[in-house]
């Protein structure tokens, strides 16, 4: 394992936190992603900071570390996008909805949709509840199909988290055996 960074080098890095964050945000377009990358880079700098050469400044060394972290970020994002595309190809848009399953679905979904980000709620409504295709939604919203798939994936994850908080363990079984107060009454 490498030597940890010196206290002087760490102080210089902390002083330049805002510059590093701005550098990353310009390249990834998202403050949240930039903060995550920066946090990870700071952890790496703690572990490998001893590799700063005597004639090299800590800031220049850290920018190299950030550039490598950006490359890793984009590689990871590309892998995630390809996985989402594969998953989207496996979905079945043409099958008819099963009324028994629709009736058994937890009514919490209707209650929780308005609590989501408006874009996420609209995507879930249009694609999952109304049956619109991703291509149709992408065209009507001006997004690319890939961007629409990514946002839909994130919207589903956000709804899943809200359902877990609201309904508890019944969400592990797709709410088909819902026991929360808002579950549909058996017919």
Biotite code that builds the C-alpha atoms (Angstrom):
import biotite.structure as struc

atoms = struc.array([
    struc.Atom([0.000, 0.000, 0.000], chain_id="A", res_id=1, res_name="UNK", atom_name="CA", element="C"),
    struc.Atom([1.240, 3.508, -0.804], chain_id="A", res_id=2, res_name="UNK", atom_name="CA", element="C"),
    struc.Atom([2.152, 6.049, 1.829], chain_id="A", res_id=3, res_name="UNK", atom_name="CA", element="C"),
    struc.Atom([-0.623, 8.429, 2.878], chain_id="A", res_id=4, res_name="UNK", atom_name="CA", element="C"),
    struc.Atom([-0.527, 12.040, 1.725], chain_id="A", res_id=5, res_name="UNK", atom_name="CA", element="C"),
    struc.Atom([1.336, 14.530, 3.856], chain_id="A", res_id=6, res_name="UNK", atom_name="CA", element="C"),
    struc.Atom([-0.650, 17.002, 5.929], chain_id="A", res_id=7, res_name="UNK", atom_name="CA", element="C"),
    struc.Atom([0.669, 19.863, 3.795], chain_id="A", res_id=8, res_name="UNK", atom_name="CA", element="C"),
    struc.Atom([-0.469, 18.183, 0.572], chain_id="A", res_id=9, res_name="UNK", atom_name="CA", element="C"),
    struc.Atom([-3.906, 17.456, 2.052], chain_id="A", res_id=10, res_name="UNK", atom_name="CA", element="C"),
    struc.Atom([-4.275, 21.073, 3.181], chain_id="A", res_id=11, res_name="UNK", atom_name="CA", element="C"),
    struc.Atom([-3.504, 22.273, -0.364], chain_id="A", res_id=12, res_name="UNK", atom_name="CA", element="C"),
    struc.Atom([-6.067, 19.852, -1.808], chain_id="A", res_id=13, res_name="UNK", atom_name="CA", element="C"),
    struc.Atom([-8.764, 20.943, 0.652], chain_id="A", res_id=14, res_name="UNK", atom_name="CA", element="C"),
    struc.Atom([-8.060, 24.610, -0.155], chain_id="A", res_id=15, res_name="UNK", atom_name="CA", element="C"),
    struc.Atom([-8.707, 23.865, -3.836], chain_id="A", res_id=16, res_name="UNK", atom_name="CA", element="C"),
    struc.Atom([-11.930, 21.902, -3.250], chain_id="A", res_id=17, res_name="UNK", atom_name="CA", element="C"),
    struc.Atom([-14.161, 24.421, -5.071], chain_id="A", res_id=18, res_name="UNK", atom_name="CA", element="C"),
    struc.Atom([-11.847, 24.554, -8.110], chain_id="A", res_id=19, res_name="UNK", atom_name="CA", element="C"),
    struc.Atom([-11.777, 20.762, -8.312], chain_id="A", res_id=20, res_name="UNK", atom_name="CA", element="C"),
    struc.Atom([-15.566, 20.586, -8.030], chain_id="A", res_id=21, res_name="UNK", atom_name="CA", element="C"),
    struc.Atom([-16.044, 23.209, -10.768], chain_id="A", res_id=22, res_name="UNK", atom_name="CA", element="C"),
    struc.Atom([-13.566, 21.344, -12.992], chain_id="A", res_id=23, res_name="UNK", atom_name="CA", element="C"),
    struc.Atom([-15.555, 18.122, -12.612], chain_id="A", res_id=24, res_name="UNK", atom_name="CA", element="C"),
    struc.Atom([-18.988, 19.706, -12.884], chain_id="A", res_id=25, res_name="UNK", atom_name="CA", element="C"),
    struc.Atom([-18.084, 21.308, -16.240], chain_id="A", res_id=26, res_name="UNK", atom_name="CA", element="C"),
    struc.Atom([-17.149, 17.876, -17.540], chain_id="A", res_id=27, res_name="UNK", atom_name="CA", element="C"),
    struc.Atom([-19.993, 15.754, -16.167], chain_id="A", res_id=28, res_name="UNK", atom_name="CA", element="C"),
    struc.Atom([-22.778, 18.358, -16.156], chain_id="A", res_id=29, res_name="UNK", atom_name="CA", element="C"),
    struc.Atom([-24.159, 17.288, -12.799], chain_id="A", res_id=30, res_name="UNK", atom_name="CA", element="C"),
    struc.Atom([-23.245, 18.629, -9.380], chain_id="A", res_id=31, res_name="UNK", atom_name="CA", element="C"),
    struc.Atom([-24.192, 15.306, -7.746], chain_id="A", res_id=32, res_name="UNK", atom_name="CA", element="C"),
    struc.Atom([-21.954, 13.290, -10.081], chain_id="A", res_id=33, res_name="UNK", atom_name="CA", element="C"),
    struc.Atom([-19.131, 15.813, -9.676], chain_id="A", res_id=34, res_name="UNK", atom_name="CA", element="C"),
    struc.Atom([-19.369, 15.614, -5.873], chain_id="A", res_id=35, res_name="UNK", atom_name="CA", element="C"),
    struc.Atom([-19.348, 11.821, -5.981], chain_id="A", res_id=36, res_name="UNK", atom_name="CA", element="C"),
    struc.Atom([-16.278, 11.715, -8.230], chain_id="A", res_id=37, res_name="UNK", atom_name="CA", element="C"),
    struc.Atom([-14.485, 14.304, -6.084], chain_id="A", res_id=38, res_name="UNK", atom_name="CA", element="C"),
    struc.Atom([-15.261, 12.422, -2.873], chain_id="A", res_id=39, res_name="UNK", atom_name="CA", element="C"),
    struc.Atom([-13.883, 9.231, -4.373], chain_id="A", res_id=40, res_name="UNK", atom_name="CA", element="C"),
    struc.Atom([-10.759, 11.066, -5.585], chain_id="A", res_id=41, res_name="UNK", atom_name="CA", element="C"),
    struc.Atom([-10.170, 12.533, -2.125], chain_id="A", res_id=42, res_name="UNK", atom_name="CA", element="C"),
    struc.Atom([-10.320, 9.028, -0.658], chain_id="A", res_id=43, res_name="UNK", atom_name="CA", element="C"),
    struc.Atom([-7.799, 7.835, -3.249], chain_id="A", res_id=44, res_name="UNK", atom_name="CA", element="C"),
    struc.Atom([-5.567, 10.805, -2.479], chain_id="A", res_id=45, res_name="UNK", atom_name="CA", element="C"),
    struc.Atom([-5.543, 9.835, 1.180], chain_id="A", res_id=46, res_name="UNK", atom_name="CA", element="C"),
    struc.Atom([-4.439, 6.346, 0.230], chain_id="A", res_id=47, res_name="UNK", atom_name="CA", element="C"),
    struc.Atom([-1.913, 7.255, -2.506], chain_id="A", res_id=48, res_name="UNK", atom_name="CA", element="C"),
    struc.Atom([-0.872, 10.789, -1.659], chain_id="A", res_id=49, res_name="UNK", atom_name="CA", element="C"),
    struc.Atom([2.601, 9.654, -0.734], chain_id="A", res_id=50, res_name="UNK", atom_name="CA", element="C"),
    struc.Atom([3.282, 9.157, -4.430], chain_id="A", res_id=51, res_name="UNK", atom_name="CA", element="C"),
    struc.Atom([3.454, 12.926, -4.989], chain_id="A", res_id=52, res_name="UNK", atom_name="CA", element="C"),
    struc.Atom([6.963, 13.625, -6.257], chain_id="A", res_id=53, res_name="UNK", atom_name="CA", element="C"),
    struc.Atom([9.008, 16.288, -4.497], chain_id="A", res_id=54, res_name="UNK", atom_name="CA", element="C"),
    struc.Atom([9.147, 18.455, -7.621], chain_id="A", res_id=55, res_name="UNK", atom_name="CA", element="C"),
    struc.Atom([5.466, 18.115, -8.398], chain_id="A", res_id=56, res_name="UNK", atom_name="CA", element="C"),
    struc.Atom([2.670, 20.155, -6.853], chain_id="A", res_id=57, res_name="UNK", atom_name="CA", element="C"),
    struc.Atom([-0.159, 18.413, -5.049], chain_id="A", res_id=58, res_name="UNK", atom_name="CA", element="C"),
    struc.Atom([-2.707, 20.290, -7.195], chain_id="A", res_id=59, res_name="UNK", atom_name="CA", element="C"),
    struc.Atom([-1.200, 19.085, -10.496], chain_id="A", res_id=60, res_name="UNK", atom_name="CA", element="C"),
    struc.Atom([-1.024, 15.547, -9.122], chain_id="A", res_id=61, res_name="UNK", atom_name="CA", element="C"),
    struc.Atom([-4.663, 15.733, -7.995], chain_id="A", res_id=62, res_name="UNK", atom_name="CA", element="C"),
    struc.Atom([-5.843, 17.018, -11.399], chain_id="A", res_id=63, res_name="UNK", atom_name="CA", element="C"),
    struc.Atom([-4.232, 13.934, -12.978], chain_id="A", res_id=64, res_name="UNK", atom_name="CA", element="C"),
    struc.Atom([-6.089, 11.818, -10.441], chain_id="A", res_id=65, res_name="UNK", atom_name="CA", element="C"),
    struc.Atom([-9.354, 13.648, -11.316], chain_id="A", res_id=66, res_name="UNK", atom_name="CA", element="C"),
    struc.Atom([-8.839, 13.083, -15.054], chain_id="A", res_id=67, res_name="UNK", atom_name="CA", element="C"),
    struc.Atom([-8.428, 9.365, -14.412], chain_id="A", res_id=68, res_name="UNK", atom_name="CA", element="C"),
    struc.Atom([-11.523, 9.414, -12.215], chain_id="A", res_id=69, res_name="UNK", atom_name="CA", element="C"),
    struc.Atom([-13.474, 11.091, -15.050], chain_id="A", res_id=70, res_name="UNK", atom_name="CA", element="C"),
    struc.Atom([-12.403, 8.373, -17.464], chain_id="A", res_id=71, res_name="UNK", atom_name="CA", element="C"),
    struc.Atom([-13.557, 5.737, -14.967], chain_id="A", res_id=72, res_name="UNK", atom_name="CA", element="C"),
    struc.Atom([-16.867, 7.604, -14.501], chain_id="A", res_id=73, res_name="UNK", atom_name="CA", element="C"),
    struc.Atom([-17.586, 7.671, -18.243], chain_id="A", res_id=74, res_name="UNK", atom_name="CA", element="C"),
    struc.Atom([-16.610, 4.015, -18.655], chain_id="A", res_id=75, res_name="UNK", atom_name="CA", element="C"),
    struc.Atom([-18.942, 3.040, -15.826], chain_id="A", res_id=76, res_name="UNK", atom_name="CA", element="C"),
    struc.Atom([-21.751, 5.182, -17.272], chain_id="A", res_id=77, res_name="UNK", atom_name="CA", element="C"),
    struc.Atom([-21.320, 3.605, -20.711], chain_id="A", res_id=78, res_name="UNK", atom_name="CA", element="C"),
    struc.Atom([-21.500, 0.116, -19.210], chain_id="A", res_id=79, res_name="UNK", atom_name="CA", element="C"),
    struc.Atom([-24.661, 1.123, -17.323], chain_id="A", res_id=80, res_name="UNK", atom_name="CA", element="C"),
    struc.Atom([-26.252, 2.529, -20.494], chain_id="A", res_id=81, res_name="UNK", atom_name="CA", element="C"),
    struc.Atom([-25.500, -0.662, -22.424], chain_id="A", res_id=82, res_name="UNK", atom_name="CA", element="C"),
    struc.Atom([-27.039, -2.735, -19.621], chain_id="A", res_id=83, res_name="UNK", atom_name="CA", element="C"),
    struc.Atom([-30.148, -0.550, -19.645], chain_id="A", res_id=84, res_name="UNK", atom_name="CA", element="C"),
    struc.Atom([-30.410, -0.916, -23.418], chain_id="A", res_id=85, res_name="UNK", atom_name="CA", element="C"),
    struc.Atom([-30.161, -4.713, -23.123], chain_id="A", res_id=86, res_name="UNK", atom_name="CA", element="C"),
    struc.Atom([-32.830, -4.696, -20.419], chain_id="A", res_id=87, res_name="UNK", atom_name="CA", element="C"),
    struc.Atom([-35.076, -2.513, -22.560], chain_id="A", res_id=88, res_name="UNK", atom_name="CA", element="C"),
    struc.Atom([-34.771, -4.974, -25.433], chain_id="A", res_id=89, res_name="UNK", atom_name="CA", element="C"),
    struc.Atom([-35.947, -7.753, -23.138], chain_id="A", res_id=90, res_name="UNK", atom_name="CA", element="C"),
    struc.Atom([-39.093, -5.923, -22.083], chain_id="A", res_id=91, res_name="UNK", atom_name="CA", element="C"),
    struc.Atom([-42.279, -6.892, -23.757], chain_id="A", res_id=92, res_name="UNK", atom_name="CA", element="C"),
    struc.Atom([-44.237, -3.927, -25.046], chain_id="A", res_id=93, res_name="UNK", atom_name="CA", element="C"),
    struc.Atom([-46.627, -5.946, -27.171], chain_id="A", res_id=94, res_name="UNK", atom_name="CA", element="C"),
    struc.Atom([-48.230, -8.145, -24.518], chain_id="A", res_id=95, res_name="UNK", atom_name="CA", element="C"),
    struc.Atom([-51.643, -7.166, -23.286], chain_id="A", res_id=96, res_name="UNK", atom_name="CA", element="C"),
    struc.Atom([-51.983, -6.060, -19.696], chain_id="A", res_id=97, res_name="UNK", atom_name="CA", element="C"),
    struc.Atom([-53.258, -8.690, -17.329], chain_id="A", res_id=98, res_name="UNK", atom_name="CA", element="C"),
    struc.Atom([-56.323, -7.261, -15.526], chain_id="A", res_id=99, res_name="UNK", atom_name="CA", element="C"),
    struc.Atom([-55.836, -9.561, -12.522], chain_id="A", res_id=100, res_name="UNK", atom_name="CA", element="C"),
    struc.Atom([-52.308, -8.310, -11.979], chain_id="A", res_id=101, res_name="UNK", atom_name="CA", element="C"),
    struc.Atom([-53.363, -4.686, -12.506], chain_id="A", res_id=102, res_name="UNK", atom_name="CA", element="C"),
    struc.Atom([-56.120, -5.084, -9.903], chain_id="A", res_id=103, res_name="UNK", atom_name="CA", element="C"),
    struc.Atom([-53.745, -6.721, -7.442], chain_id="A", res_id=104, res_name="UNK", atom_name="CA", element="C"),
    struc.Atom([-51.122, -4.001, -7.763], chain_id="A", res_id=105, res_name="UNK", atom_name="CA", element="C"),
    struc.Atom([-50.738, -1.862, -4.704], chain_id="A", res_id=106, res_name="UNK", atom_name="CA", element="C"),
    struc.Atom([-52.669, 1.399, -4.847], chain_id="A", res_id=107, res_name="UNK", atom_name="CA", element="C"),
    struc.Atom([-49.724, 3.102, -3.180], chain_id="A", res_id=108, res_name="UNK", atom_name="CA", element="C"),
    struc.Atom([-48.194, 3.607, -6.613], chain_id="A", res_id=109, res_name="UNK", atom_name="CA", element="C"),
    struc.Atom([-50.933, 6.087, -7.483], chain_id="A", res_id=110, res_name="UNK", atom_name="CA", element="C"),
    struc.Atom([-50.409, 7.874, -4.185], chain_id="A", res_id=111, res_name="UNK", atom_name="CA", element="C"),
    struc.Atom([-46.619, 7.998, -4.478], chain_id="A", res_id=112, res_name="UNK", atom_name="CA", element="C"),
    struc.Atom([-46.255, 9.067, -8.126], chain_id="A", res_id=113, res_name="UNK", atom_name="CA", element="C"),
    struc.Atom([-46.965, 12.743, -7.336], chain_id="A", res_id=114, res_name="UNK", atom_name="CA", element="C"),
    struc.Atom([-44.185, 12.723, -4.733], chain_id="A", res_id=115, res_name="UNK", atom_name="CA", element="C"),
    struc.Atom([-41.569, 11.940, -7.385], chain_id="A", res_id=116, res_name="UNK", atom_name="CA", element="C"),
    struc.Atom([-39.713, 14.378, -9.593], chain_id="A", res_id=117, res_name="UNK", atom_name="CA", element="C"),
    struc.Atom([-42.236, 15.547, -12.223], chain_id="A", res_id=118, res_name="UNK", atom_name="CA", element="C"),
    struc.Atom([-40.184, 14.148, -15.127], chain_id="A", res_id=119, res_name="UNK", atom_name="CA", element="C"),
    struc.Atom([-39.932, 10.756, -13.424], chain_id="A", res_id=120, res_name="UNK", atom_name="CA", element="C"),
    struc.Atom([-43.631, 10.665, -12.591], chain_id="A", res_id=121, res_name="UNK", atom_name="CA", element="C"),
    struc.Atom([-44.587, 11.533, -16.192], chain_id="A", res_id=122, res_name="UNK", atom_name="CA", element="C"),
    struc.Atom([-42.280, 8.861, -17.610], chain_id="A", res_id=123, res_name="UNK", atom_name="CA", element="C"),
    struc.Atom([-43.677, 6.199, -15.290], chain_id="A", res_id=124, res_name="UNK", atom_name="CA", element="C"),
    struc.Atom([-47.259, 7.215, -16.082], chain_id="A", res_id=125, res_name="UNK", atom_name="CA", element="C"),
    struc.Atom([-46.746, 7.207, -19.831], chain_id="A", res_id=126, res_name="UNK", atom_name="CA", element="C"),
    struc.Atom([-44.584, 4.093, -20.200], chain_id="A", res_id=127, res_name="UNK", atom_name="CA", element="C"),
    struc.Atom([-45.566, 1.803, -17.326], chain_id="A", res_id=128, res_name="UNK", atom_name="CA", element="C"),
    struc.Atom([-49.177, 2.777, -16.707], chain_id="A", res_id=129, res_name="UNK", atom_name="CA", element="C"),
    struc.Atom([-50.392, 3.954, -20.115], chain_id="A", res_id=130, res_name="UNK", atom_name="CA", element="C"),
    struc.Atom([-48.245, 1.575, -22.182], chain_id="A", res_id=131, res_name="UNK", atom_name="CA", element="C"),
    struc.Atom([-46.539, 4.145, -24.408], chain_id="A", res_id=132, res_name="UNK", atom_name="CA", element="C"),
    struc.Atom([-43.290, 2.980, -25.994], chain_id="A", res_id=133, res_name="UNK", atom_name="CA", element="C"),
    struc.Atom([-39.980, 4.531, -25.061], chain_id="A", res_id=134, res_name="UNK", atom_name="CA", element="C"),
    struc.Atom([-39.608, 5.755, -28.647], chain_id="A", res_id=135, res_name="UNK", atom_name="CA", element="C"),
    struc.Atom([-42.981, 7.548, -28.483], chain_id="A", res_id=136, res_name="UNK", atom_name="CA", element="C"),
    struc.Atom([-42.164, 9.193, -25.178], chain_id="A", res_id=137, res_name="UNK", atom_name="CA", element="C"),
    struc.Atom([-38.691, 10.193, -26.370], chain_id="A", res_id=138, res_name="UNK", atom_name="CA", element="C"),
    struc.Atom([-40.123, 11.797, -29.500], chain_id="A", res_id=139, res_name="UNK", atom_name="CA", element="C"),
    struc.Atom([-42.821, 13.712, -27.624], chain_id="A", res_id=140, res_name="UNK", atom_name="CA", element="C"),
    struc.Atom([-40.432, 14.996, -24.944], chain_id="A", res_id=141, res_name="UNK", atom_name="CA", element="C"),
    struc.Atom([-37.517, 15.799, -27.248], chain_id="A", res_id=142, res_name="UNK", atom_name="CA", element="C"),
    struc.Atom([-35.172, 13.395, -25.428], chain_id="A", res_id=143, res_name="UNK", atom_name="CA", element="C"),
    struc.Atom([-33.162, 10.683, -27.118], chain_id="A", res_id=144, res_name="UNK", atom_name="CA", element="C"),
    struc.Atom([-34.413, 7.116, -26.645], chain_id="A", res_id=145, res_name="UNK", atom_name="CA", element="C"),
    struc.Atom([-31.260, 6.281, -24.654], chain_id="A", res_id=146, res_name="UNK", atom_name="CA", element="C"),
    struc.Atom([-31.752, 9.263, -22.339], chain_id="A", res_id=147, res_name="UNK", atom_name="CA", element="C"),
    struc.Atom([-35.412, 8.287, -21.932], chain_id="A", res_id=148, res_name="UNK", atom_name="CA", element="C"),
    struc.Atom([-34.391, 4.719, -20.971], chain_id="A", res_id=149, res_name="UNK", atom_name="CA", element="C"),
    struc.Atom([-31.897, 6.011, -18.417], chain_id="A", res_id=150, res_name="UNK", atom_name="CA", element="C"),
    struc.Atom([-34.425, 8.403, -16.871], chain_id="A", res_id=151, res_name="UNK", atom_name="CA", element="C"),
    struc.Atom([-37.064, 5.661, -16.826], chain_id="A", res_id=152, res_name="UNK", atom_name="CA", element="C"),
    struc.Atom([-34.616, 3.331, -15.098], chain_id="A", res_id=153, res_name="UNK", atom_name="CA", element="C"),
    struc.Atom([-33.885, 6.017, -12.481], chain_id="A", res_id=154, res_name="UNK", atom_name="CA", element="C"),
    struc.Atom([-37.594, 6.815, -12.119], chain_id="A", res_id=155, res_name="UNK", atom_name="CA", element="C"),
    struc.Atom([-38.365, 3.159, -11.415], chain_id="A", res_id=156, res_name="UNK", atom_name="CA", element="C"),
    struc.Atom([-35.579, 3.040, -8.830], chain_id="A", res_id=157, res_name="UNK", atom_name="CA", element="C"),
    struc.Atom([-36.917, 6.211, -7.152], chain_id="A", res_id=158, res_name="UNK", atom_name="CA", element="C"),
    struc.Atom([-40.445, 4.776, -7.050], chain_id="A", res_id=159, res_name="UNK", atom_name="CA", element="C"),
    struc.Atom([-39.132, 1.467, -5.718], chain_id="A", res_id=160, res_name="UNK", atom_name="CA", element="C"),
    struc.Atom([-37.375, 3.329, -2.875], chain_id="A", res_id=161, res_name="UNK", atom_name="CA", element="C"),
    struc.Atom([-40.520, 5.309, -2.053], chain_id="A", res_id=162, res_name="UNK", atom_name="CA", element="C"),
    struc.Atom([-42.558, 2.095, -2.048], chain_id="A", res_id=163, res_name="UNK", atom_name="CA", element="C"),
    struc.Atom([-40.091, 0.415, 0.307], chain_id="A", res_id=164, res_name="UNK", atom_name="CA", element="C"),
    struc.Atom([-40.377, 3.339, 2.711], chain_id="A", res_id=165, res_name="UNK", atom_name="CA", element="C"),
    struc.Atom([-44.163, 3.460, 2.446], chain_id="A", res_id=166, res_name="UNK", atom_name="CA", element="C"),
    struc.Atom([-45.149, -0.188, 2.252], chain_id="A", res_id=167, res_name="UNK", atom_name="CA", element="C"),
    struc.Atom([-42.249, -2.100, 3.708], chain_id="A", res_id=168, res_name="UNK", atom_name="CA", element="C"),
    struc.Atom([-41.490, -5.679, 2.770], chain_id="A", res_id=169, res_name="UNK", atom_name="CA", element="C"),
    struc.Atom([-44.494, -6.291, 0.540], chain_id="A", res_id=170, res_name="UNK", atom_name="CA", element="C"),
    struc.Atom([-42.617, -4.411, -2.186], chain_id="A", res_id=171, res_name="UNK", atom_name="CA", element="C"),
    struc.Atom([-40.105, -7.275, -2.346], chain_id="A", res_id=172, res_name="UNK", atom_name="CA", element="C"),
    struc.Atom([-42.888, -9.341, -3.906], chain_id="A", res_id=173, res_name="UNK", atom_name="CA", element="C"),
    struc.Atom([-43.986, -6.630, -6.365], chain_id="A", res_id=174, res_name="UNK", atom_name="CA", element="C"),
    struc.Atom([-46.830, -5.619, -4.042], chain_id="A", res_id=175, res_name="UNK", atom_name="CA", element="C"),
    struc.Atom([-48.836, -8.593, -5.255], chain_id="A", res_id=176, res_name="UNK", atom_name="CA", element="C"),
    struc.Atom([-49.356, -9.652, -1.665], chain_id="A", res_id=177, res_name="UNK", atom_name="CA", element="C"),
    struc.Atom([-49.707, -6.156, -0.255], chain_id="A", res_id=178, res_name="UNK", atom_name="CA", element="C"),
    struc.Atom([-50.551, -5.777, 3.409], chain_id="A", res_id=179, res_name="UNK", atom_name="CA", element="C"),
    struc.Atom([-50.341, -2.009, 3.745], chain_id="A", res_id=180, res_name="UNK", atom_name="CA", element="C"),
    struc.Atom([-53.405, 0.129, 4.552], chain_id="A", res_id=181, res_name="UNK", atom_name="CA", element="C"),
    struc.Atom([-53.896, 1.195, 0.945], chain_id="A", res_id=182, res_name="UNK", atom_name="CA", element="C"),
    struc.Atom([-53.925, -2.277, -0.563], chain_id="A", res_id=183, res_name="UNK", atom_name="CA", element="C"),
    struc.Atom([-56.875, -3.013, -2.854], chain_id="A", res_id=184, res_name="UNK", atom_name="CA", element="C"),
    struc.Atom([-59.657, -4.995, -1.276], chain_id="A", res_id=185, res_name="UNK", atom_name="CA", element="C"),
    struc.Atom([-60.006, -8.592, -2.528], chain_id="A", res_id=186, res_name="UNK", atom_name="CA", element="C"),
    struc.Atom([-62.802, -9.054, -5.035], chain_id="A", res_id=187, res_name="UNK", atom_name="CA", element="C"),
])
